[in-house]
Amino acid sequence: MRPSVLIRILLLLGFSLLVSQKAQAQYVIGYSDITFDDTTNSVFGYSVSELDYFGSFNYQAYVEGYLYDQAGNILDSGSDTSYFLAVVITHTAALPGRIYTVYSDHYLIAYYYTTVIIKEPEGCWPCDGCNTDCYYYYENWYWWDPFGFGFLNPGYYGDWWDFWGDGIPANLETEYIYVGTTGDYLVTPPDYCRLYSDSDPPPESYSTSYSGEALSCAARPYITGQHELWYFDGVSPVSHYATEIILTAHPADASSYQWTFLSGGQATAAFIPGFTPAITTTTNQVIVSSTGQSFSPNDTSVIVTVNGVSSARFKFTVRAPYSLRHISPDQQHNDTYLADSTFGYDTRIAYDIYDQFGTILPNGPPINEYWTTGLTNLNGANWHRQEPPGSITLTSARFADKIQGENYALPPNPWPTSPQSPLSDTVVQYWGQDWRVGSLQPNYGRRVQSDYIQKYIDHAEHSPVFSPNP
């Protein structure tokens, strides 16, 4: 429970007296507070700007306060200015179970200004009406900012902030110097026992009891835990990618917890043990395992029921590797097509790994390749080298497939050459290839691409490519 606004203001004044004793201590404190009065069913917003003693010789404190409902409508507003303490109190009648927010824009009003006077013609004097060839006009007014508040980078600072004036003295074109915004919010309590929407906050967000009937409502349980897990077709790759998460129900002292999935479509997660859409536990924690990928963010949710009262939905997303995207050669190597003294050529085909929402994977997973067909030679070729499929744990989501020609010691027919310009269009041999993410064992993990390795006389390609192919 916050101290009352009066106490906070007194604390502000006490703090300012201490700080004002320091040399060069010019500052303005911005503060926002919002309270709920259950006797009148009213919400009050408080917006405060306080200027220190030394700063008051050059500025006045100024504040604007705005009270909003959860739809973004302004319910009340006001402004105030003072030598030291500017205060705006906003007010509205409250509805139950609603979010109310107060925002406070904090300013300083500069005292002193200078003017720039232009006299024409240059050097003429006097301009008293007698000299008809001389006239003057004001070009601009500049307001004196001796402590450099105008150099601040204004923004949002939560419910309380000290704005220090330690910038370069300057003349400004505006009298009102904006230093920043603070804000605070609350959720009014419910007026009777019922279930609420998906965005219903946990009970401790309510500021006080709204009515006598609300006092008899059982506290609504709520769930905490991670909102994201990963799916790799049943394998668990590395600690960077959680395929299981632990959800915790509150309160923690109940005797029974009933957990239920509420997915919009195909289930993307299940409880362990059992892999079922519903489970009852005697402890307040449950393990959730991915069983498929999400089709949209937050499309899977869980509720927990304690003592007959159900929580709001706890939503999460199951991400999965989905596709490979070829990157330009100079991002991975100096050249995609290289010469090789043993095999004729060395081709590097580089990719980034993406999930189903078009986001590059955040860390390096295990990845493996797998041959889906045997080797086929064309045009009478005798090339026969086909290395076993490889695997590696990447350090990032970027990798390259290294493909070489045939060993000169065979001797090969046709003879592989270094990359030509233009590249040859004569295919020598090909075979099928799959790429899977999440395991070092070939043909395990999430399939992200199927393609054919085609070897030409002077280079290699992946063609055709089928992606995504989960």
C-alpha positions in Angstrom: 0.0 0.0 0.0 1.5 3.4 -1.0 1.9 6.2 1.5 -0.7 8.9 1.1 0.0 11.6 -1.4 0.3 14.2 1.4 3.0 12.1 3.0 4.8 11.7 -0.3 4.7 15.4 -0.9 6.1 16.1 2.6 8.9 13.6 1.8 9.5 15.4 -1.5 9.9 18.7 0.4 12.2 17.1 3.0 14.3 15.5 0.3 14.6 18.8 -1.6 15.9 20.6 1.5 18.6 18.1 1.9 19.6 18.1 -1.8 19.4 21.9 -2.1 22.3 22.3 0.3 24.6 20.9 -2.3 26.3 23.3 -4.7 25.0 23.2 -8.2 22.0 21.2 -7.1 19.3 22.3 -9.6 16.6 19.7 -10.1 12.9 19.1 -10.5 11.1 16.1 -9.1 8.3 14.5 -11.2 5.8 12.3 -9.4 2.5 10.6 -10.3 0.1 8.7 -8.0 -3.4 7.2 -8.3 -5.7 6.1 -5.5 -9.1 4.5 -5.2 -11.6 5.6 -2.5 -14.0 2.8 -1.8 -16.4 5.0 0.3 -17.2 7.2 -2.8 -16.3 4.7 -5.6 -13.9 7.3 -7.0 -10.4 7.4 -8.5 -8.1 10.3 -7.8 -5.0 11.1 -9.8 -2.1 13.2 -8.5 0.5 14.9 -10.7 3.3 16.8 -8.9 6.3 18.8 -10.1 8.6 20.1 -7.4 11.5 22.6 -8.1 14.4 23.0 -5.7 15.3 26.3 -4.0 18.2 27.3 -6.3 16.3 26.4 -9.4 13.4 28.7 -8.4 15.6 31.8 -9.1 15.5 31.0 -12.8 12.4 28.8 -13.4 8.9 28.0 -12.2 7.5 24.4 -11.8 4.7 23.5 -14.1 2.7 20.2 -14.5 -0.1 18.9 -16.6 -2.1 15.9 -15.3 -4.3 13.5 -17.4 -6.6 10.8 -16.1 -7.4 8.0 -18.5 -9.7 4.9 -18.6 -8.6 1.6 -20.0 -9.8 2.5 -23.5 -7.5 5.6 -23.6 -10.2 8.2 -23.1 -9.3 11.3 -21.1 -11.6 11.5 -18.1 -10.2 14.5 -16.4 -7.2 16.9 -16.8 -5.6 20.0 -15.4 -2.5 22.1 -15.0 -0.7 24.0 -12.3 2.3 26.2 -11.9 4.2 27.4 -8.8 7.6 28.7 -7.6 8.3 25.4 -5.9 5.4 22.8 -5.9 2.9 22.5 -8.7 0.1 20.0 -8.0 -2.8 18.8 -10.2 -5.6 16.5 -8.8 -7.8 14.7 -11.3 -10.9 12.7 -10.4 -13.5 10.4 -11.9 -16.3 8.1 -10.7 -15.0 4.5 -10.9 -16.4 1.3 -12.4 -15.5 -2.1 -11.0 -12.7 -4.2 -12.5 -11.4 -1.3 -14.6 -7.9 0.0 -15.3 -7.3 3.7 -14.6 -4.1 5.5 -15.5 -2.7 8.9 -14.6 0.0 10.6 -16.7 1.9 13.7 -15.6 3.9 15.9 -18.1 6.5 17.9 -16.2 7.8 21.3 -17.4 9.9 24.2 -16.2 8.9 27.8 -17.1 11.9 30.0 -17.8 11.9 33.5 -16.2 14.4 35.5 -18.2 14.6 36.2 -21.8 16.6 38.3 -24.3 15.4 39.9 -27.5 17.2 40.3 -30.8 16.5 43.7 -32.4 17.4 44.4 -36.0 18.0 48.1 -37.0 17.9 49.2 -40.6 19.9 50.6 -42.2 22.8 49.1 -40.2 24.2 51.6 -37.6 21.5 54.2 -38.0 20.7 56.2 -34.9 18.4 57.4 -33.3 15.3 55.4 -34.0 13.0 57.9 -32.2 10.6 58.8 -34.9 12.6 61.9 -36.0 15.0 60.0 -38.2 12.6 58.8 -40.9 15.3 56.7 -42.6 15.8 54.5 -39.5 13.5 51.7 -38.3 13.8 48.5 -36.1 12.0 45.3 -35.5 12.2 42.2 -33.1 13.7 39.2 -34.8 13.1 36.7 -32.0 12.8 36.1 -28.2 15.2 33.7 -26.5 14.6 32.2 -23.0 17.5 31.7 -20.7 18.1 28.1 -19.5 21.2 28.5 -17.2 21.2 24.8 -16.1 20.7 23.1 -19.4 17.4 21.5 -18.8 16.7 21.9 -22.5 19.4 19.3 -23.3 17.5 16.5 -21.5 16.2 13.7 -23.6 12.5 13.6 -22.4 10.7 10.3 -22.0 8.6 8.1 -19.7 10.1 7.5 -16.3 7.6 5.4 -14.3 5.9 6.9 -11.3 8.8 8.9 -9.8 11.9 10.6 -11.3 14.5 13.3 -10.4 15.3 15.5 -13.4 18.7 17.1 -12.9 19.8 20.2 -14.6 23.5 19.7 -15.4 23.5 20.5 -19.1 25.1 23.4 -21.0 23.6 26.9 -20.4 21.6 28.0 -23.5 19.1 30.4 -25.0 16.0 28.5 -26.0 13.2 29.5 -28.3 10.5 28.2 -26.0 9.5 29.4 -22.5 8.1 26.0 -21.4 10.9 23.4 -21.1 9.5 19.8 -21.2 11.6 17.5 -19.0 9.7 14.2 -19.0 6.5 12.2 -18.1 5.6 10.0 -15.2 2.6 7.8 -14.7 0.8 5.4 -12.4 -2.2 3.0 -12.7 -4.5 0.8 -10.7 -7.2 -1.7 -11.2 -10.4 -1.2 -9.3 -11.7 -4.3 -7.4 -14.6 -6.4 -8.7 -18.1 -5.7 -7.3 -19.2 -9.4 -7.2 -17.8 -12.9 -7.7 -17.5 -13.9 -11.3 -15.0 -15.0 -13.9 -13.2 -12.2 -15.9 -11.6 -11.8 -19.2 -8.2 -13.1 -20.4 -6.5 -9.9 -19.3 -7.8 -10.1 -15.7 -4.9 -9.2 -13.4 -3.8 -11.2 -10.3 -5.6 -10.3 -7.0 -2.7 -8.2 -5.6 -3.3 -5.7 -8.4 -6.6 -4.6 -6.8 -6.0 -1.5 -4.6 -8.8 -2.2 -2.0 -12.2 -3.8 -1.5 -14.9 -2.3 -3.8 -17.9 -3.5 -1.9 -19.1 -5.7 0.9 -20.0 -8.4 -1.6 -16.4 -8.3 -2.9 -15.1 -9.1 0.5 -16.6 -12.5 0.4 -15.2 -13.4 -3.0 -12.6 -16.2 -3.0 -9.2 -14.9 -4.2 -8.8 -15.7 -7.8 -5.8 -18.0 -8.5 -3.3 -17.1 -11.2 -0.4 -18.7 -13.0 3.3 -17.7 -13.5 6.0 -19.2 -15.7 7.6 -18.9 -19.1 5.4 -17.8 -22.0 7.5 -19.6 -24.7 8.7 -23.1 -25.5 10.1 -24.9 -28.5 9.2 -27.9 -30.6 11.8 -30.1 -32.5 9.6 -33.1 -33.5 10.1 -34.8 -30.1 13.8 -34.2 -29.5 15.3 -31.8 -26.9 18.4 -30.2 -28.4 20.2 -27.8 -26.0 19.4 -25.7 -22.9 18.9 -22.6 -25.1 15.6 -24.1 -26.4 13.2 -25.3 -23.7 10.8 -28.0 -24.9 9.4 -28.2 -21.4 8.4 -25.4 -19.0 7.2 -25.4 -15.4 4.0 -23.5 -14.6 3.3 -22.4 -11.0 -0.2 -21.8 -9.6 -0.9 -19.2 -6.8 -1.9 -19.5 -4.0 0.6 -22.2 -3.1 -1.2 -23.7 0.0 -4.3 -25.3 -1.7 -4.8 -29.1 -1.5 -5.7 -29.6 -5.1 -5.1 -27.9 -8.5 -7.1 -28.7 -11.7 -5.2 -27.7 -14.8 -6.8 -27.5 -18.2 -5.6 -26.6 -21.7 -7.7 -24.2 -23.8 -6.2 -24.2 -27.2 -7.9 -22.5 -30.1 -7.1 -25.4 -32.5 -4.7 -28.3 -32.7 -3.0 -28.8 -29.3 0.6 -27.6 -29.2 1.4 -28.7 -25.7 0.5 -31.2 -23.1 1.0 -32.0 -19.4 3.7 -34.4 -18.2 3.1 -37.1 -17.2 0.3 -38.4 -19.3 0.3 -36.0 -22.3 -3.3 -35.1 -21.6 -5.3 -31.9 -22.1 -6.3 -31.9 -18.4 -4.7 -33.0 -15.1 -5.2 -32.7 -11.3 -2.2 -32.2 -9.0 -1.6 -32.0 -5.3 1.2 -29.5 -5.7 1.0 -26.0 -7.3 3.4 -26.8 -10.2 3.0 -28.7 -13.4 5.3 -29.5 -16.3 4.2 -28.6 -19.8 5.8 -30.3 -22.9 5.5 -29.2 -26.5 3.7 -31.5 -28.8 3.5 -29.4 -31.9 4.1 -25.8 -33.2 1.9 -22.8 -32.7 0.1 -21.4 -35.8 -0.1 -17.9 -34.3 1.4 -16.2 -31.2 -0.2 -17.0 -27.9 -2.6 -19.6 -29.5 -2.2 -22.0 -26.5 -3.4 -21.3 -23.0 -3.8 -23.0 -19.6 -6.2 -22.3 -16.7 -6.0 -23.6 -13.2 -9.0 -24.1 -10.9 -8.5 -23.8 -7.1 -11.4 -24.3 -4.6 -13.9 -23.9 -7.5 -12.4 -20.6 -8.8 -10.6 -20.6 -12.1 -7.7 -18.4 -13.1 -7.5 -16.2 -16.2 -5.9 -17.8 -19.2 -2.1 -18.1 -19.1 -1.1 -17.8 -22.7 2.1 -19.1 -24.4 3.6 -19.8 -27.8 5.3 -22.9 -29.1 8.0 -21.9 -31.6 9.6 -24.3 -34.0 12.4 -24.2 -36.6 10.5 -23.9 -39.9 12.7 -23.0 -42.9 16.1 -22.2 -44.3 16.8 -19.0 -46.1 19.8 -18.7 -48.4 22.0 -15.7 -47.8 24.2 -13.8 -50.2 27.8 -15.2 -50.5 29.7 -12.3 -49.0 27.8 -12.7 -45.7 29.4 -16.1 -45.1 32.5 -16.4 -47.3 34.6 -14.3 -49.6 33.3 -16.4 -52.5 30.6 -19.1 -52.8 32.5 -20.9 -55.5 36.1 -21.8 -54.7 38.8 -23.8 -56.5 40.2 -26.9 -54.9 43.5 -28.6 -55.9 42.2 -32.1 -55.0 38.5 -32.1 -56.0 38.4 -29.3 -58.7 36.0 -27.1 -56.8 34.6 -26.3 -53.3 31.1 -24.8 -53.2 29.7 -23.2 -50.0 25.9 -22.8 -49.8 25.0 -20.6 -46.8 21.7 -20.4 -44.9 20.0 -18.8 -41.9 17.5 -20.9 -39.9 14.0 -19.3 -39.3 11.0 -20.2 -37.1 7.4 -20.3 -38.3 6.9 -16.6 -37.6 9.8 -15.5 -39.9 12.2 -14.8 -37.0 15.8 -16.1 -37.1 16.6 -18.6 -34.4 18.2 -16.8 -31.3 20.9 -19.4 -30.7 22.9 -22.1 -32.4 21.0 -25.5 -32.4 22.2 -28.9 -33.5 21.6 -29.6 -37.2 22.0 -32.7 -39.4 21.7 -33.7 -43.0 20.3 -37.0 -44.3 20.4 -38.6 -47.7 16.9 -39.4 -49.0 18.0 -41.1 -52.2 20.9 -42.9 -53.6 23.5 -41.3 -55.9 22.7 -40.9 -59.6 25.3 -40.2 -62.3 24.4 -38.6 -65.7 26.0 -38.5 -69.1 28.3 -41.5 -68.5 30.0 -40.0 -65.4 31.9 -42.2 -63.0 31.8 -39.9 -60.0 31.0 -42.0 -57.0 32.2 -40.1 -53.9 29.3 -39.6 -51.4 30.4 -38.8 -47.9 28.3 -39.9 -44.9 25.7 -37.3 -43.9 27.1 -34.8 -41.4 25.9 -33.0 -38.2 27.1 -30.2 -36.0 26.0 -28.0 -33.1 26.1 -24.5 -34.5 27.3 -21.4 -32.6 24.6 -19.3 -34.3 21.6 -19.8 -36.6 23.9 -19.5 -39.7 25.7 -22.4 -41.4 27.0 -23.4 -44.9 26.9 -26.7 -46.8 30.3 -27.6 -48.2 30.2 -29.6 -51.5 33.2 -30.6 -53.5 33.8 -32.1 -56.9 35.4 -35.5 -57.5 38.9 -36.7 -56.5 41.5 -36.3 -59.2 43.0 -39.6 -58.1 40.0 -41.6 -59.4 40.6 -40.4 -62.2 37.1 -38.9 -62.7 35.1 -38.7 -65.9 34.3 -35.9 -66.7 37.2 -34.0 -65.2 36.1 -31.5 -62.5 37.4 -28.0 -62.9 37.6 -24.8 -60.9 34.6 -22.5 -61.2 34.3 -21.0 -64.7 32.6 -17.9 -65.9 29.9 -18.4 -66.7 29.3 -21.5 -64.6 28.7 -24.8 -66.4 25.1 -26.0 -66.8 26.1 -29.7 -67.3 24.8 -31.8 -64.4 27.2 -34.7 -63.5 25.4 -36.3 -60.6 22.6 -35.7 -57.9 21.0 -37.2 -54.8 18.3 -36.2 -52.3 19.0 -34.4 -49.1 17.0 -33.4 -45.9 18.0 -30.8 -43.3 16.7 -31.2 -39.7 17.2 -29.0 -36.7 17.4 -30.2 -33.0 19.6 -33.3 -33.2 23.0 -34.5 -34.2 21.6 -37.9 -35.3 20.8 -37.9 -39.0 17.0 -37.9 -39.8 16.0 -36.8 -36.3 14.7 -33.3 -35.3 12.6 -30.7 -37.1 12.8 -30.9 -40.9 13.4 -27.4 -42.3 14.3 -28.2 -45.9 14.3 -30.9 -48.6 16.5 -30.5 -51.7 18.7 -32.2 -54.2 22.5 -31.9 -54.3 23.4 -31.4 -57.9 27.1 -31.6 -58.9 28.2 -29.8 -62.1 31.6 -29.9 -63.7 32.7 -26.7 -61.9 30.3 -26.1 -59.0 27.4 -27.6 -57.0 23.9 -26.4 -56.2 20.8 -27.2 -54.1 18.2 -27.7 -56.7 15.3 -28.1 -56.6 14.5 -26.9 -53.0 11.3 -27.6 -51.1 11.0 -25.3 -48.2 9.4 -25.1 -45.7 8.8 -28.8 -45.4 8.0 -29.5 -41.7 
